[in-house]
Amino acid sequence: MWKPFYGTGRKEEIMLLESPTKTSRWPVVRVVPGHDKQVTLLSGDWLRLGTHYFGRTFLCTENDLCPCCSLLPSRPYWYLPCLIHPVKNAGLLELSATTSADLEQRAKMLHEDVHSGLMLRLTRRSPKKPVYVEIVDDVGMMAELTLQEWVSAVMAVYCLPPLRVGEGIVEYSARIQGSVIERGEVQAARLKAAAEKGIKGRG
């Protein structure tokens, strides 16, 4: 369904962080123009999701089965789990292609790779400008979350079920692909109905 794009995060076995729970809804980090946000990464593994937007953002299967690819442009987002400062709650870093590439380049130049423990400052000049990422510190390897734990939190944003114990990204993708296609079909029907209504209105 989607293409998981992994960075070069370290793979050592670490104790799991106890504070985030699998059932809670994690906030997506939003950067208000003119203000900054500071976060610490809890993993170095990227999750890449293709999306469409029509009234709201929804997932794209990124293959020929997607009902919306012929109707709407697609946009990828890259996700990483993080600790949001100063409250130190678990959250999700949602980055565009430009910002994620910039972060990965800076991390490789200064800290070898993207990994848990990197402290970032996020800023944005205006709503139409991408988020700028500055690496302000490396506190060392922190308790790293499992993919099952934080990827399930990402999928909750899209109102999809969590990963099962021991389930990989590929298996999970195959399991929920039908649901994603059905939702895409609903959005495609709405889009076509809106376009038809617009044409009739101009007639």
C-alpha distance (Angstrom), angle and dihedral (degrees) to the residues before:
residue distance angle dihedral
M1 . . .
W2 3.79 . .
K3 3.76 128.5 .
P4 3.80 112.2 -117.2
F5 3.80 106.6 -146.2
Y6 3.75 110.6 -161.1
G7 3.76 122.3 -157.9
T8 3.78 122.0 -152.8
G9 3.79 97.3 -82.6
R10 3.79 116.9 161.3
K11 3.78 115.8 -100.0
E12 3.83 102.3 -152.6
E13 3.80 117.1 137.0
I14 3.80 109.5 -104.3
M15 3.80 134.0 172.2
L16 3.78 112.3 -96.2
L17 3.79 120.6 -107.8
E18 3.79 108.8 -104.4
S19 3.81 101.8 -155.1
P20 3.85 103.0 69.6
T21 3.80 113.6 69.9
K22 3.76 128.6 -151.8
T23 3.80 92.9 -127.6
S24 3.81 100.4 49.7
R25 3.78 122.3 92.3
W26 3.78 109.7 -115.2
P27 3.81 117.8 -144.5
V28 3.78 120.3 -119.9
V29 3.81 109.2 -125.8
R30 3.81 110.1 -112.1
V31 3.80 121.7 -168.3
V32 3.80 114.3 -149.0
P33 3.84 111.9 -147.4
G34 3.78 110.3 -102.1
H35 3.81 93.0 22.7
D36 3.77 133.4 80.5
K37 3.79 136.6 -137.4
Q38 3.77 127.1 -152.3
V39 3.79 121.8 -152.2
T40 3.80 139.1 164.6
L41 3.79 118.3 -139.3
L42 3.80 118.2 -118.9
S43 3.80 95.4 -167.8
G44 3.78 140.7 17.9
D45 3.80 96.1 -146.5
W46 3.78 115.5 103.9
L47 3.78 124.8 -143.3
R48 3.80 113.3 -156.4
L49 3.81 120.1 -161.5
G50 3.78 127.7 -176.8
T51 3.80 114.2 -141.0
H52 3.79 144.2 -178.3
Y53 3.79 127.9 -152.7
F54 3.80 127.4 -142.5
G55 3.78 111.1 143.8
R56 3.80 87.3 -32.2
T57 3.79 138.3 16.3
F58 3.80 116.6 -91.5
L59 3.79 135.1 170.2
C60 3.79 126.1 -87.6
T61 3.81 121.1 -149.3
E62 3.83 89.1 -142.6
N63 3.78 92.1 -140.2
D64 3.81 139.0 83.1
L65 3.81 91.0 -78.1
C66 3.80 93.3 69.2
P67 3.84 109.5 109.8
C68 3.82 92.8 -157.9
C69 3.81 105.9 47.7
S70 3.80 91.5 88.5
L71 3.81 90.9 49.2
L72 3.79 106.2 37.6
P73 3.79 138.0 32.5
S74 3.78 115.6 -109.3
R75 3.79 125.8 -131.0
P76 3.79 126.8 -166.7
Y77 3.79 125.0 -141.9
W78 3.80 127.0 -164.7
Y79 3.81 119.3 -145.6
L80 3.80 134.2 -158.3
P81 3.83 128.9 170.8
C82 3.78 116.0 -119.9
L83 3.78 146.9 171.3
I84 3.82 111.2 -113.2
H85 3.80 116.3 -139.4
P86 2.96 140.0 -106.5
V87 3.82 93.2 11.1
K88 3.83 92.3 43.6
N89 3.78 95.0 -141.9
A90 3.79 121.4 151.9
G91 3.79 113.6 -101.8
L92 3.78 143.7 162.6
L93 3.77 123.7 -106.9
E94 3.81 109.1 -145.7
L95 3.80 112.2 -166.6
S96 3.79 134.9 -179.0
A97 3.80 122.3 -128.1
T98 3.81 91.1 -97.9
T99 3.79 96.0 49.0
S100 3.80 95.7 43.1
A101 3.81 91.6 50.5
D102 3.80 90.0 48.7
L103 3.80 91.8 50.3
E104 3.80 93.0 48.5
Q105 3.80 92.0 49.1
R106 3.81 93.1 49.5
A107 3.80 92.6 45.5
K108 3.81 92.6 51.4
M109 3.79 92.3 48.1
L110 3.81 96.4 47.3
H111 3.81 107.3 21.9
E112 3.84 106.7 20.2
D113 3.79 94.3 -113.0
V114 3.78 147.3 -8.0
H115 3.81 107.5 -74.4
S116 3.78 143.8 149.0
G117 3.79 113.0 -74.5
L118 3.79 97.0 43.1
M119 3.80 108.5 131.2
L120 3.80 113.3 -147.1
R121 3.79 135.2 -167.5
L122 3.80 113.3 -151.6
T123 3.80 121.7 -159.8
R124 3.80 136.4 171.4
R125 3.79 127.9 -165.5
S126 3.81 97.6 -160.4
P127 3.82 140.1 -9.6
K128 3.81 90.7 -96.8
K129 3.80 94.8 48.6
P130 3.82 122.6 87.4
V131 3.78 121.1 -111.6
Y132 3.81 113.7 -91.0
V133 3.80 115.9 -140.8
E134 3.80 124.2 -153.8
I135 3.81 121.9 -176.1
V136 3.80 105.0 -138.4
D137 3.80 101.8 171.8
D138 3.79 146.3 -6.1
V139 3.78 110.3 -139.1
G140 3.80 92.5 -178.5
M141 3.77 131.4 -109.3
M142 3.79 110.6 -24.6
A143 3.78 129.2 -167.0
E144 3.79 99.1 -64.1
L145 3.78 121.9 -143.9
T146 3.78 122.2 -128.3
L147 3.79 119.4 -114.2
Q148 3.80 88.9 -116.7
E149 3.79 90.3 57.7
W150 3.79 102.6 46.9
V151 3.80 100.2 27.6
S152 3.80 87.5 56.9
A153 3.81 87.2 55.2
V154 3.82 89.8 53.4
M155 3.78 92.1 49.7
A156 3.81 90.0 50.3
V157 3.82 86.9 64.0
Y158 3.81 86.7 62.9
C159 3.83 92.0 42.9
L160 3.79 93.4 -111.9
P161 3.82 127.6 137.7
P162 3.81 122.6 -94.4
L163 3.77 126.1 -102.5
R164 3.77 115.1 -89.0
V165 3.78 121.0 -119.4
G166 3.81 108.3 -76.0
E167 3.81 93.0 5.3
G168 3.80 116.5 139.0
I169 3.79 128.4 -143.7
V170 3.81 93.4 -103.5
E171 3.81 93.5 50.8
Y172 3.79 91.8 45.3
S173 3.78 91.0 49.2
A174 3.79 91.4 54.0
R175 3.81 91.7 47.0
I176 3.80 96.6 55.0
Q177 3.80 99.3 32.4
G178 3.80 91.4 98.6
S179 3.80 91.6 56.0
V180 3.79 91.9 48.2
I181 3.81 91.3 50.4
E182 3.81 91.9 48.8
R183 3.79 91.0 52.0
G184 3.78 89.8 47.7
E185 3.80 90.2 52.5
V186 3.80 90.5 53.5
Q187 3.80 91.0 50.9
A188 3.80 92.0 45.6
A189 3.82 90.6 52.5
R190 3.81 90.6 49.9
L191 3.78 91.4 48.6
K192 3.82 92.6 50.1
A193 3.81 91.0 46.9
A194 3.80 90.9 50.7
A195 3.81 91.2 48.7
E196 3.81 91.8 48.8
K197 3.78 91.4 48.7
G198 3.80 89.8 50.8
I199 3.79 92.4 51.3
K200 3.81 92.3 49.0
G201 3.78 90.3 47.6
R202 3.80 90.8 56.8
G203 3.78 93.4 46.4
